[in-house]
């Protein structure tokens, strides 16, 4: 897309965000606030997974780190909640860089392996130091107060805050992935060897992408804690991290616009779309569609279907509709046949 | 000394469980270059099948154990044929995502079918222990270690001495050359997934008596298995088992002798070990360094 189409698209998004609370209930606005939170987190993760080609299965934990930073600052140090949001992002980002420094040095499956361990490790650490984190019980946050003398419903105010942040972070992600740095990210994704040959330091680019994505997730986590007004070790389970990566794939990895759909998907698949799909089936077979676990099955199956049918996700489908050309997400391109070394039997890169 | 020996024995038992799941991961990684993130959930799911066989169909332990292994084998081979094989030409990342989808689906299905509540899973071994010179050695630990070791020996004999095992090794080492001499590699990959699933089932059934049966019981074990596989070298079956046993013993020793490392910190420590191994010796202790050709 050209630059002006991005601008028009962004204007449409802003307009939709302004109009939405007037035509939906307070509760729906509260839910849409979470869509903004997921949008921030997904944009961050997309910079890492979609644009740099590094799978992370643990970014829910960086949301957790952001949420705990906000909670501890507000509850134990008396900070104003809104001021903690950038701090939460920075703390998560720094931890992300510290973790990414060793983890991103390795190609292939190792990053996914290592990140998979973060959410469960975080739960262990949170429980180990209860005087700092509140242990199993967690901590309660005061409800978000409206600023500037506005008297609004808390749900509406939550909506305003989350979307205000999201409408800053979304263009920020766009600025990050275009230009020189964005090209470096894509070069690392498409061919590390070619990137290195062109003077891109793959390790530092990957580490930077990891830190940036953790920063976005930290901001999202801070808003998440403010939204649900409590945190405990079970608020950020491994399922959340997996749901984020599902959102990336369903939205269309490597497309920031796709993340808008991905965020809607992440928020509504659990609470309305998933049960809706299951209800279709329950008319055919008598199955208990509201049993625990049924939602997980639905989004797992949706993920599988997307991988087979539309590997470029929702963004790819839209692209196909608009241009008539099929789009294959760059990260999902088929692997080239690997030449085999006849002498040693070792496969090529 | 007493405490040391007891810690060692229970570490060996735990480590053998990690090792068997790590070996399952390595089997699939060697054959298809895919890390199977659903390996733990496959193990959990088959353990539920064993539990259902005993609880609802009145089987006693060992028949249920045997039937579960056979079912797990076909389950693994079936998953490969239905889910992974159609993605043969897709990127590695797509296949990884597919295994993550499997992880989610199996976790949800288990909760859906059998409810997410804790279930008691019986152990075939008595809860008593032998006392040798003041050292209490739990029969359960020794039994677990023995069962896992027996499975590994059977697997080793298969790979070392049967024609099919030779074909599988050939297929993993050099698929195109193996195809040229008439090995049907896609069947062998299904076979590999079957063996991995059966091995996973063993680890699930061995760990279930100590952690109780829940849909999430294998998540932590899977991470230990990852760490074990990386420790031993993702390419090396022997390394996976040794890495698992080493990790089990190491974590137990740290838990006993290093005071700040409580049970909550087992996983973070495993993650730390994983990162350190990746930094210091990325090929693992038993792996060979792969030189990439440009």
Interface residues (C-beta under 8 A of the other chain):
Chain A: X53 X55 X57 X102 X103 X105 X106 X108 X109 X110 X112 X113 X114 X116 X117 X118 X120 X121 X124 X125 X127 X128 X193 X238 X239 X242 X245 X246 X249 X288 X291 X292 X293 X294 X295 X296 X297 X298 X299 X300 X301 X303 X304 X307 X308 X311 X331 X332 X333 X334 X335 X340 X341 X345 X346 X347 X348 X349
Chain B: X29 X34 X35 X37 X83 X86 X87 X89 X90 X91 X92 X93 X94 X96 X97 X98 X100 X101 X102 X103 X104 X105 X107 X108 X109 X110 X111 X112 X113 X115 X116 X173 X174 X176 X177 X215 X219 X220 X222 X223 X226 X227 X230 X234 X262 X264 X265 X266 X267 X268 X270 X271 X274 X275 X278 X279 X282 X290 X291 X292 X293 X294
